[in-house]
Amino acid sequence: MPTRNLSRIFVTGGTGFLGFRVVRALLDEGAQVTVLVRPDQEEKLGVLRASVQVVHGDVWNPASLRGRGRGHGVVIHLVGGMKPNAARGLTFRHLNFVSARNAAQMAANDGVPHYLLLSAAAAPGVPSGYLEAKREAERYVQKCGLAWTIIHAPPLYAPGEPRSPLGLLLSFLGVLPTIGWALSNMRPLSAELAARAIAQLALSADSFKNRLIAPAQLRRLGFAAERRLRQRHLQSAAPSSDHEALEDDEPPFGWLPH
């Protein structure tokens, strides 16, 4: 039987909007990361390609997944979509349930003890068909014999990119003390913070505990992970001795900070 290393993480959807950030967050935490990609998608990993193990496969082709998960401690499934294409047979169910089912079957067959599924919270603008497919995937995962973590993620946004007026309004209202609690499932979350939280959840997973993560929990985990990462960076940048600190405190001749 292959050894299962809980710090060895298998990621599907690792080249996507959120997946790329999750892979980077896992690497920042020292995890060993394997990313499942189609052969024509490998270049989307960009600078992360040199730091991960790449395996070729397709979550909609179960035969291509056979044996891919062996030796891993967790499978993170991030594949899904809110834009069906009926002409190509890409229904909400195909995009969100079938892919999750196939990845869970791979994990079970390959002896991976824990499965993390990115699902979604109900929020304005989220199609009902998308949520129905996500809930079907959740029910399957809960019955497939694996320990699981299911994340009800709120709407996500990329920092620095244009946001919808509705998203901006929900973000503003979500911090008001009187109604913020009622909007916790709807208030958008930075994809960077979500990725940090998902990495922490994967690395804290075990073979016994099942977890359903609400949007507010995901938000708290993301902020906590971001703070820890910032502290690590500050500590690594700190002078290693009092002598160095004194030298750094003395500005060069003729220069003063403004």
N, C-alpha and C positions, 0 to 999 in steps of 0.2 A: 504493500500500500504506500502511495507517495506521501511524503511528509507535507503537512499543512502548516504553512507559516502565516500567522494572523497578520503580520505586517506586509505580506505579499498580497496586493490588491489587484483584482481583475476589473477593468472598466469597459463597459460598452457605451457608445456614444461619446467617446473621449475627444472627438474632433469638433464637437458642436459648440454652440454658444456658451452653455454652462460646462460641458464636459472638459473643454480645454482648461478652464479655470480649476475644476476639481482635480485634474491630473497635476497641475502646477501646485495646488495646495497640498496634495499628498506628498509630492516630492519635497516640498518645503519642510514637511514633518519627518522626512527620512524614510518614507515607505518605499518598498519595491513595487513598481507599477507595471502592469501589463495592459496594453490597450488593444482591443479588438477593432480592426479597421478593414474595410474593403481594400483590395490592392490599389485601386485608383484614388483612394482617399488619404494615403499615408502622408503625403506632403503637407496636409492640413495641420499636422502636429507641429510644424515649424521647428523652432529652437528646442522644443521638448523632445524631439525625435531621438536625440543622442542620449537622453536620460531614462528612457523607458524601453521595455521589451515590447515589440510589436508582433502581433499574430494576425494572420489574415483569416477573415471569416465574415459571415453575413447573418445577422440575428434572425432574418426571415428564411434562412436555409439551415435547418437543424443539422443536416449532415456535415456542414462546414464547421459546426461548433464542437463536434465530437472530440473529447480529450483536451480541449483548449483550457479548461478550468483546473486541471490537475495541479495539485501543489499549492493552490491559493487558499487564503483564509476567508476572503470576502469577495463576492461579486457585487459591483455597483452597476445597476442598470439605469442608464440615463436616456435611453432612446425613446422617442415619442414625437408626437406632432399634433398641432391644432389646425393643420391645413390639409384636409383630405383631398384626394383627386380621384373621383369616381371613374373617370375614363381609364385610369391606370390601375384600378382596383385598390387604391390606397384609401380605405375607409378609416374612420376613427378607430374601429376595433382592430384592424390590421396593423395600424401604426403603433397603437398603444397596448393592446392586450396581447396580440400574437407575438410581438417581439419580446414582451416581458415573460410570457409563458415559455418561449423557446430558451431564453437565457436562464430561467429558473430550472428547466429540465436539464440543461447543461450542467448547472451547479450541482443538482442532486445526483446526476449520473457520475460526475467527476469527483464527488466527495468533498465539495466545498461546504463548510459548515454554516455559513451565514450569507444571506442575500439581502441587499439593500435596494429598495425600489423607490425611485423618485416618482411620487404621485402629485396630486394637486388639490388645493383647497378650492371650494366654491367661491367665486368672486365675479364681480361685474365684468362682462365681456368674455367670460370663459364659456365656450359652447357646451351645451348639455350632453351632446354625443361624446365629446372628449372626456367629460367627467364620468359618464357611464362606462366607457372603456377602461378608464383608470380604476374605477371601483371594481370592475370585473377582474382586472389584473391583481388588485389587492386580495380579493377573495381567493384567487388561485394560489397566490404566494402563501397565504395563511394556512392553506391545506396541503401544501406540497411536501411537508416533512422537514423543511429547513428552518433554522432559526432566522428571524427576519427583522428588518427595520423598514418601516414604511414612512415616507416623509410626505406630509401634506404641505407642499410648498405654496406660498402666495405668489402672485405675479412677480416676475423678476425683471430687472432692468440692468443695462450696462452703464456704469458710471461714466459720465462725460458725453454720452450719446443723447440725442433728442428723445424726449419722453412725451407720451400722450397727455392731453389736458386732464383726462380722467385719472390717470396715474398720478399726476402732480397734485390733483385735488385730494385724492385718497391719502397721499403721503402727508399733506398738510393737516388734514382732519385727524389722521391717525395719531398725531402727537398731542392733540388737545386732551386734557385730563378728563373732560366730561364725557366725551364720546369715543375716545381712542380705543378703549377696551372692546367696544362693539365692532370696531373695524379691524381687529387684529388679523383676521383671516384674509382681509382684502387689501391691506396696506402693502404696497410694493416693497420688495427687498432687493438690495444690491446683489447682483450675481456673484460679486467677489465675496461678500459675506456669506451667501448661501454655500458657495464652494468650500469656504473654510469650515463651515459647520458640517457639511457632508463628509469632509475628510476626517474630522474629529469623530463623527459617528461611526465611520468605517473602521477607524483604528481602535475604537473602544468596543467593537462588537465581539461577541463570544458565541459559543455553540449552544447556549441555553436560553438567553434572554431575548424576548420579543419586544419590540418597541414601536409605538405609533407616535410620530413626532408632529406636533401641531405647529402652525406658522410662528406663533410667539416663541415656542421653544427653539425653533430653527434660528430665529432672529437673535435670541440671547446667546446661543452657542456660537453664532458667527461673530458677534461683538467680542465675546470672551476670547475666541481664537485669535482675532485680530489684535487684541490687547497683548496677548502672550507673545505673538510674533513680533510686535513692536518692541516689547521689553527685551526680547532676545537680541534684536538688532541693536538696541541701545547698549546692551551689555557687551556685545561683540565689538562695538565701536568705541567703548570706553578705554581710556589709557590703561596700560598694564602695570604702571608703577606710579608712585608719587612724583618721581623725578620727571616722568613723561608728562604728568598732569601739569606740573609747574611750567614746563617748557611750552605746553599747548596754551596755557593761560596767558602767556606773554606774547603780545602781538608783535609782528615784524616791525622794525624801525620805519617810521614814516607812515604807518597804516593804523587806522583805528576803525572799529566797526561803527556803522551808522545806525 
